Amino acid sequence: MRQIAIVPGTFDPITLGHLDIIKRASLLFSDVIVGVAASKNKHPKFDIDTRVKLVSEAVGDMDNVSVKPFTNMLVKFAKDNNAEVIVKGLRAITDFEYEFQQGALNHQIDPNLENVYIMSAPEYMYVSSSVVRELHELDADISKLVPECVLNYYAELKKQK
């Protein structure tokens, strides 16, 4: 049975924790769409085209995974893509509280849209895009936190300065 799932996020930048959730979702669902949210309220450091490019590179070896940007409401994005499931990763209890509220709201808007939560692998429970950005700004080694494409992108930015 074909089942389409959305893994949404800002991915500013994509981390190995994000990739772990996407890979695991790709084993559970026939098609996975990574929805890269514009998230203007979060004031992302990288523009949406850059984030889509980096996510696309990071998931390039996953046959049943595609990447699409979105600027509208997640429920609408899911409906427009015939998705029946939204997959979210959970790192800690604070993630659970936020995602529980969002899931309940999404269910209120579209009761046919299912929410599936995947617990982060222990080695990624502390990894977030904001931690990566902060460590990078402090010239710390982030090679164990992000995929190669993000390291290459940061290296290119450094060369341009």
Contacts in CASP RR format, 6 or more apart in sequence:
PFRMAT RR
TARGET T0000
AUTHOR 0000-0000-0000
METHOD contacts of the structure
MODEL  1
MRQIAIVPGTFDPITLGHLDIIKRASLLFSDVIVGVAASKNKHPKFDIDT
RVKLVSEAVGDMDNVSVKPFTNMLVKFAKDNNAEVIVKGLRAITDFEYEF
QQGALNHQIDPNLENVYIMSAPEYMYVSSSVVRELHELDADISKLVPECV
LNYYAELKKQK
1 30 0 8 1.000
2 30 0 8 1.000
2 31 0 8 1.000
3 29 0 8 1.000
3 30 0 8 1.000
3 31 0 8 1.000
3 84 0 8 1.000
3 85 0 8 1.000
4 29 0 8 1.000
4 30 0 8 1.000
4 31 0 8 1.000
4 32 0 8 1.000
4 33 0 8 1.000
4 81 0 8 1.000
4 82 0 8 1.000
4 83 0 8 1.000
4 84 0 8 1.000
4 85 0 8 1.000
5 25 0 8 1.000
5 28 0 8 1.000
5 29 0 8 1.000
5 31 0 8 1.000
5 32 0 8 1.000
5 33 0 8 1.000
5 83 0 8 1.000
5 84 0 8 1.000
5 85 0 8 1.000
5 86 0 8 1.000
5 87 0 8 1.000
5 116 0 8 1.000
6 32 0 8 1.000
6 33 0 8 1.000
6 34 0 8 1.000
6 35 0 8 1.000
6 74 0 8 1.000
6 77 0 8 1.000
6 78 0 8 1.000
6 81 0 8 1.000
6 83 0 8 1.000
6 85 0 8 1.000
6 86 0 8 1.000
6 87 0 8 1.000
7 21 0 8 1.000
7 22 0 8 1.000
7 25 0 8 1.000
7 32 0 8 1.000
7 33 0 8 1.000
7 34 0 8 1.000
7 35 0 8 1.000
7 87 0 8 1.000
7 88 0 8 1.000
8 34 0 8 1.000
8 35 0 8 1.000
8 37 0 8 1.000
8 70 0 8 1.000
8 74 0 8 1.000
8 77 0 8 1.000
8 86 0 8 1.000
8 88 0 8 1.000
9 18 0 8 1.000
9 34 0 8 1.000
9 35 0 8 1.000
9 36 0 8 1.000
9 37 0 8 1.000
9 39 0 8 1.000
10 36 0 8 1.000
10 37 0 8 1.000
10 39 0 8 1.000
10 42 0 8 1.000
10 44 0 8 1.000
10 51 0 8 1.000
10 129 0 8 1.000
11 18 0 8 1.000
11 34 0 8 1.000
11 36 0 8 1.000
11 51 0 8 1.000
11 54 0 8 1.000
11 55 0 8 1.000
11 129 0 8 1.000
12 39 0 8 1.000
12 42 0 8 1.000
12 44 0 8 1.000
12 45 0 8 1.000
12 46 0 8 1.000
12 51 0 8 1.000
12 129 0 8 1.000
12 133 0 8 1.000
13 46 0 8 1.000
13 51 0 8 1.000
13 54 0 8 1.000
13 129 0 8 1.000
13 132 0 8 1.000
13 133 0 8 1.000
13 146 0 8 1.000
13 150 0 8 1.000
13 153 0 8 1.000
14 51 0 8 1.000
14 54 0 8 1.000
14 55 0 8 1.000
14 58 0 8 1.000
14 129 0 8 1.000
14 146 0 8 1.000
14 147 0 8 1.000
14 150 0 8 1.000
15 124 0 8 1.000
15 127 0 8 1.000
15 128 0 8 1.000
15 129 0 8 1.000
15 132 0 8 1.000
15 145 0 8 1.000
15 146 0 8 1.000
15 147 0 8 1.000
15 150 0 8 1.000
16 124 0 8 1.000
16 127 0 8 1.000
16 144 0 8 1.000
16 145 0 8 1.000
16 146 0 8 1.000
16 147 0 8 1.000
17 120 0 8 1.000
17 121 0 8 1.000
17 124 0 8 1.000
17 127 0 8 1.000
18 58 0 8 1.000
19 58 0 8 1.000
19 59 0 8 1.000
19 147 0 8 1.000
20 120 0 8 1.000
20 121 0 8 1.000
20 124 0 8 1.000
21 87 0 8 1.000
21 88 0 8 1.000
21 89 0 8 1.000
21 118 0 8 1.000
21 120 0 8 1.000
22 32 0 8 1.000
22 34 0 8 1.000
22 59 0 8 1.000
22 62 0 8 1.000
22 65 0 8 1.000
23 62 0 8 1.000
24 118 0 8 1.000
25 32 0 8 1.000
25 87 0 8 1.000
25 116 0 8 1.000
25 118 0 8 1.000
26 32 0 8 1.000
26 62 0 8 1.000
26 64 0 8 1.000
26 65 0 8 1.000
28 87 0 8 1.000
28 116 0 8 1.000
29 64 0 8 1.000
29 85 0 8 1.000
29 87 0 8 1.000
30 64 0 8 1.000
31 64 0 8 1.000
31 66 0 8 1.000
32 62 0 8 1.000
32 64 0 8 1.000
32 65 0 8 1.000
32 66 0 8 1.000
32 87 0 8 1.000
33 65 0 8 1.000
33 66 0 8 1.000
33 67 0 8 1.000
33 68 0 8 1.000
33 81 0 8 1.000
33 83 0 8 1.000
34 55 0 8 1.000
34 59 0 8 1.000
34 65 0 8 1.000
34 66 0 8 1.000
34 67 0 8 1.000
34 68 0 8 1.000
35 67 0 8 1.000
35 68 0 8 1.000
35 69 0 8 1.000
35 70 0 8 1.000
35 77 0 8 1.000
36 48 0 8 1.000
36 51 0 8 1.000
36 52 0 8 1.000
36 55 0 8 1.000
36 67 0 8 1.000
36 68 0 8 1.000
36 69 0 8 1.000
36 70 0 8 1.000
37 69 0 8 1.000
37 70 0 8 1.000
37 71 0 8 1.000
37 74 0 8 1.000
38 44 0 8 1.000
38 48 0 8 1.000
38 69 0 8 1.000
38 70 0 8 1.000
38 71 0 8 1.000
44 51 0 8 1.000
45 133 0 8 1.000
46 54 0 8 1.000
48 69 0 8 1.000
48 71 0 8 1.000
49 69 0 8 1.000
50 153 0 8 1.000
51 69 0 8 1.000
52 67 0 8 1.000
52 68 0 8 1.000
52 69 0 8 1.000
54 147 0 8 1.000
54 149 0 8 1.000
54 150 0 8 1.000
54 153 0 8 1.000
55 67 0 8 1.000
56 67 0 8 1.000
57 147 0 8 1.000
57 149 0 8 1.000
58 147 0 8 1.000
58 149 0 8 1.000
58 150 0 8 1.000
59 65 0 8 1.000
59 67 0 8 1.000
68 77 0 8 1.000
68 81 0 8 1.000
70 77 0 8 1.000
72 80 0 8 1.000
73 109 0 8 1.000
74 86 0 8 1.000
74 106 0 8 1.000
75 106 0 8 1.000
75 109 0 8 1.000
75 110 0 8 1.000
75 113 0 8 1.000
78 84 0 8 1.000
78 86 0 8 1.000
78 110 0 8 1.000
78 113 0 8 1.000
79 110 0 8 1.000
79 113 0 8 1.000
83 113 0 8 1.000
84 112 0 8 1.000
84 113 0 8 1.000
84 114 0 8 1.000
85 113 0 8 1.000
85 114 0 8 1.000
85 115 0 8 1.000
85 116 0 8 1.000
86 103 0 8 1.000
86 106 0 8 1.000
86 113 0 8 1.000
86 114 0 8 1.000
86 115 0 8 1.000
86 116 0 8 1.000
87 116 0 8 1.000
87 117 0 8 1.000
87 118 0 8 1.000
88 99 0 8 1.000
88 102 0 8 1.000
88 115 0 8 1.000
88 116 0 8 1.000
88 117 0 8 1.000
88 118 0 8 1.000
89 95 0 8 1.000
89 99 0 8 1.000
89 117 0 8 1.000
89 118 0 8 1.000
89 119 0 8 1.000
89 120 0 8 1.000
90 96 0 8 1.000
90 99 0 8 1.000
90 117 0 8 1.000
90 118 0 8 1.000
90 119 0 8 1.000
90 120 0 8 1.000
91 120 0 8 1.000
91 124 0 8 1.000
91 125 0 8 1.000
91 126 0 8 1.000
91 127 0 8 1.000
91 128 0 8 1.000
92 125 0 8 1.000
96 117 0 8 1.000
99 115 0 8 1.000
99 117 0 8 1.000
103 115 0 8 1.000
106 113 0 8 1.000
106 115 0 8 1.000
107 113 0 8 1.000
107 115 0 8 1.000
120 127 0 8 1.000
127 145 0 8 1.000
131 145 0 8 1.000
132 142 0 8 1.000
132 145 0 8 1.000
132 146 0 8 1.000
132 150 0 8 1.000
135 141 0 8 1.000
135 142 0 8 1.000
135 145 0 8 1.000
136 142 0 8 1.000
136 154 0 8 1.000
142 150 0 8 1.000
142 151 0 8 1.000
142 154 0 8 1.000
143 151 0 8 1.000
END
